[in-house]
């Protein structure tokens, strides 16, 4: 969900539906009384398997490893004046 100001008395609300479709809507100050907080049953649960999440996160990190130079941390250590790490 994202909110951006669209004028003096309106905002642009961007949100994703449960089926993955992204929608956008302009909400005016006059509509404020009609808005409410969703119930927990409507949200996404946080009861997923932690080990599976960590495995997927690590797989994604490995997929994106090509974006970062392998010895970049050594350059940061030298710039900060900290002792170097022997590899």
C-alpha positions as CSV (number, residue, x, y, z in Angstrom):
1,X,0.0,0.0,0.0
2,X,1.3,3.5,-0.8
3,X,-0.2,6.9,-0.2
4,X,0.7,10.1,-2.0
5,X,-0.8,13.5,-1.8
6,X,-2.9,14.3,-4.9
7,X,-4.1,17.8,-3.9
8,X,-5.2,20.0,-1.0
9,X,-7.9,17.6,0.2
10,X,-7.2,14.4,-1.6
11,X,-4.7,11.5,-1.6
12,X,-3.8,8.8,-4.2
13,X,-4.1,5.4,-2.6
14,X,-2.3,2.5,-4.3
15,X,-2.9,-1.0,-3.1
16,X,-2.7,-4.7,-4.0
17,X,-5.7,-7.0,-3.9
18,X,-5.5,-10.6,-2.6
19,X,-5.4,-11.9,-6.2
20,X,-2.3,-9.7,-6.9
21,X,-3.9,-7.0,-9.0
22,X,-2.6,-3.5,-8.2
23,X,-5.3,-0.8,-8.1
24,X,-5.3,2.9,-7.5
25,X,-8.0,5.2,-6.1
26,X,-8.3,8.9,-5.3
27,X,-9.7,9.4,-1.8
28,X,-11.1,12.8,-0.9
29,X,-11.3,14.4,2.6
30,X,-15.1,14.1,2.5
31,X,-14.7,10.3,2.3
32,X,-12.7,10.1,5.5
33,X,-15.6,9.1,7.7
34,X,-16.3,6.1,5.4
35,X,-12.8,4.7,5.9
36,X,-11.9,2.1,8.5
37,X,-9.3,-0.3,9.7
38,X,-9.5,-3.8,8.3
39,X,-10.1,-6.7,10.7
40,X,-7.2,-9.2,11.3
41,X,-9.1,-11.9,9.4
42,X,-8.8,-9.8,6.2
43,X,-5.0,-9.4,6.5
44,X,-2.2,-11.8,5.8
45,X,-1.2,-14.2,8.7
46,X,2.3,-14.3,10.1
47,X,2.2,-18.0,10.9
48,X,4.4,-19.2,8.1
49,X,7.3,-21.6,8.5
50,X,10.4,-19.6,9.5
51,X,12.9,-22.1,8.1
52,X,11.2,-22.0,4.7
53,X,11.3,-18.2,4.7
54,X,15.0,-18.2,5.6
55,X,15.7,-20.7,2.8
56,X,13.9,-18.6,0.2
57,X,15.6,-15.4,1.4
58,X,19.0,-17.1,1.1
59,X,18.2,-18.4,-2.4
60,X,17.2,-14.9,-3.4
61,X,20.4,-13.4,-1.9
62,X,22.4,-15.9,-3.9
63,X,20.5,-15.0,-7.1
64,X,21.3,-11.3,-6.6
65,X,25.0,-11.9,-5.6
66,X,26.2,-10.8,-9.0
67,X,25.2,-7.3,-8.2
68,X,27.8,-6.8,-5.6
69,X,31.6,-7.0,-6.0
70,X,32.9,-10.0,-4.0
71,X,35.7,-8.1,-2.1
72,X,33.8,-4.8,-1.6
73,X,33.8,-5.2,2.2
74,X,37.6,-5.0,2.2
75,X,37.5,-1.6,0.5
76,X,35.1,-0.4,3.1
77,X,37.4,-1.6,5.9
78,X,40.4,0.2,4.4
79,X,38.4,3.4,4.0
80,X,37.2,3.3,7.6
81,X,40.7,2.7,9.0
82,X,39.8,-0.6,10.6
83,X,42.1,-3.6,10.7
84,X,42.0,-5.7,7.6
85,X,40.6,-9.2,7.5
86,X,43.0,-11.9,6.4
87,X,41.4,-14.2,3.9
